[in-house]
Amino acid sequence: MTSALLPLLLVAACDGREESAIDNLANGANAAQVENNVRAEAMALMEPLNPPAPGTPGGLPVDPAPVAEGSIDPDSAQGAAQVVQGYYGLLEEKRFEDAQELWNPATAIGAQDNAHFAARFRGFSEIHANIGAPSEPEGAAGSLYVTVPVQVYGRIAANGKPWYALRQVTLRRVNDVPGSTEEQRRWHIQSIGAYVPEEAEIAANAMEPISMTDGMARKAAAQ
């Protein structure tokens, strides 16, 4: 545990806080508590996370119909947005295996092993998200699709710097047709790519991947 404190003590060295941490350890203090105290002090010195406001560059679009609170129809577009909200909540809690369960298992990311999926996020010490209003469902080949804009923000593990990005999550569910299973009729994440405003949808096939750091999938051109 003492060795785990070394990087934090090096950060603290700038203002002498390492002396009190070492003194506490020498006097028999709980190493985990000392580490937590030093980490909290170091985090307090970092640049605060301040994602751009809606309607500003880097912010979500201003929409009169934000994600609804409370009980809603899980089959509706708002139900799809709740899945997205749950997904990023699980990432925030570092429950990566549970988060992956919200992907369509037929996609490359949904079919990945747990270790590789979790590795997509190892570059971040924090992950958070603000969820925008979903699109109206669109039908194609017996399925329904909804897109949800997301403002993802977090902190880069290597240097503590804030990180911001706009993403667009596409969700899919099978129509209520004979022979479909309950699982197929639930919303699942189909892809995550760069956010594309409605006026720029004509260029959707040219979207870039989310980033080399988190490695989430680009929006499939075939959708």
Secondary structure, 3 states (H helix, E strand, C coil): CHHHHHHHHHHHHHHCHHHHHHHHHHCCCCHHHHHHHHHHHHHHCCCCCCCCCCCCCCCCCCCCCCCCCCCCCCCCHHHHHHHHHHHHHHHHCCCHHHHHCCECCCCCCCCCCHHHHHHCCCCEEEEEEEECCCCCCEEECCEEEEEEEEEEEEEECCCCCEEEEEEEEEEEEECCCCCCCCCCCCCEEEEEEECCCHHHHHHHHHCCCCCCCCCCCCCCCCC
